[in-house]
Amino acid sequence: MIAWALNIASVAVALALLLNGWRLLKGPALGDRIVALDTMVINVIALIVLIGMIGGNDTYFEAALLLAMVGFVSTIAYCKFILRGDIVE
């Protein structure tokens, strides 16, 4: 039963990732694209965790944690670049 739930969750997260990719490409404003990129990072983290749960491998959880840290820093850096024109002052 848990295998079915994990597979359904993987398909739902993959669909959300595709829809976020569409919003990233077709977003009307730059803010929409930034939010779509950040949401894509969150969906990729969820997909990595689901793959780790399906495979039973703990290494995927560490990779998801590293991606979460890098995704957060990159989102902040991108927003700061948009607002100020440079990242490091």
C-alpha positions in Angstrom: 0.0 0.0 0.0 2.8 2.4 0.8 4.4 1.7 -2.6 1.2 2.9 -4.3 1.2 6.0 -2.2 4.8 6.8 -3.0 4.3 6.3 -6.7 1.2 8.5 -6.8 3.1 11.2 -4.8 6.0 10.9 -7.3 3.7 11.5 -10.2 1.9 14.4 -8.5 5.3 16.1 -7.7 6.5 15.5 -11.2 3.4 17.1 -12.6 3.8 20.0 -10.3 7.4 20.3 -11.5 6.2 20.5 -15.1 3.6 23.1 -14.4 6.2 25.2 -12.5 8.5 24.9 -15.6 5.6 26.3 -17.7 5.2 29.2 -15.3 8.9 29.8 -15.4 8.9 30.1 -19.1 5.6 31.9 -19.5 5.4 34.0 -16.4 4.2 37.5 -17.1 6.4 39.2 -14.5 9.9 38.6 -13.2 8.5 38.0 -9.7 6.4 35.1 -11.0 9.5 33.6 -12.5 11.4 33.9 -9.2 8.6 32.2 -7.3 8.3 29.5 -9.9 12.1 28.8 -9.7 11.9 28.6 -5.9 8.9 26.3 -6.1 10.7 24.1 -8.6 13.6 23.7 -6.1 11.1 22.7 -3.4 9.5 20.2 -5.8 12.9 18.7 -6.8 13.7 18.3 -3.1 10.4 16.5 -2.6 11.1 14.3 -5.6 14.6 13.4 -4.3 13.1 12.5 -0.9 10.4 10.3 -2.6 13.1 8.5 -4.7 15.1 7.9 -1.5 12.0 6.5 0.2 11.2 4.2 -2.7 14.8 3.0 -3.0 15.5 2.8 0.7 18.7 4.8 0.4 19.7 7.4 3.0 22.1 9.2 0.7 19.1 10.9 -1.1 18.1 12.6 2.1 21.5 14.2 2.4 21.4 15.4 -1.2 17.9 16.9 -0.6 19.3 18.8 2.5 22.2 20.1 0.4 19.9 21.2 -2.4 17.6 22.9 0.1 20.5 25.0 1.5 21.8 25.9 -2.0 18.3 26.6 -3.3 17.6 29.0 -0.4 20.8 30.9 -0.9 20.4 31.1 -4.6 16.8 32.5 -4.3 18.0 35.2 -1.9 20.9 36.1 -4.2 18.7 36.3 -7.2 16.2 38.5 -5.5 19.0 40.8 -4.2 20.4 41.0 -7.7 17.0 42.0 -9.1 16.5 44.6 -6.4 19.9 46.2 -6.3 21.7 45.2 -9.5 24.6 43.5 -7.7 24.9 40.7 -5.2 28.0 41.7 -3.2 28.2 45.3 -2.1 
